[in-house]
Amino acid sequence: AQAVDLLLIRREDIVKLTVSVEGPGFSRAFDPSVSAHFGLDFVESVTRLELDGKVKYANGPGGARVTVTFPPPILQAALVS
C-alpha cells in the first residue's frame, strides 16, 4: 500500500493543501492539461472555479506532490462582493 500524506496550512491570506503520495512520482512528460483524468480534472476545476485558487504538480522526496492554494473563505466572500 502507498502512503498518502496530507498537510493543510491556513494563514491570514492563503490556505494551502498539499497531498503527497509515495511512489515513482509524475513522469518528466507529465502535463496536467493533457495527462489529466477525471480526478485531476475535478481538482483543477474546483480549485479554479470554486476556490479561485491554483494547483501545482511536483515530484518531492519519495513521490508525487499536488499543492492547492486558495484564499481563505472569508477573503473569498469579500472578493466576490
C-alpha positions, -999 to 999 in steps of 0.1 A, spaced: 0 0 0 12 35 -8 14 62 19 -6 94 14 3 125 35 -19 155 38 -8 189 50 -32 218 55 -19 252 64 -41 282 69 -26 317 71 -43 350 72 -43 354 34 -40 319 20 -49 283 25 -25 256 12 -33 219 9 -5 196 -1 -12 159 -9 19 137 -12 18 102 -25 46 77 -20 57 61 -53 76 69 -85 60 104 -89 50 122 -121 68 113 -153 90 140 -168 65 143 -197 35 148 -173 13 177 -184 -19 180 -163 -38 197 -192 -31 166 -214 -25 138 -189 -53 146 -165 -80 120 -158 -113 126 -141 -97 130 -106 -72 157 -117 -98 174 -139 -120 176 -109 -92 191 -87 -84 216 -114 -120 227 -119 -129 230 -82 -97 248 -74 -100 274 -102 -138 278 -104 -150 273 -68 -120 283 -47 -103 309 -70 -71 291 -65 -42 274 -82 -28 238 -85 8 229 -86 22 194 -95 57 184 -85 78 154 -75 90 156 -40 111 132 -19 96 98 -24 68 105 -48 43 129 -63 30 161 -47 0 181 -56 -4 215 -39 -37 235 -40 -36 272 -28 -66 295 -24 -78 325 -5 -95 317 29 -133 315 27 -138 349 44 -115 366 19 -132 348 -10 -166 363 1 -150 397 1 -135 392 -33 -169 382 -48 -188 411 -32 
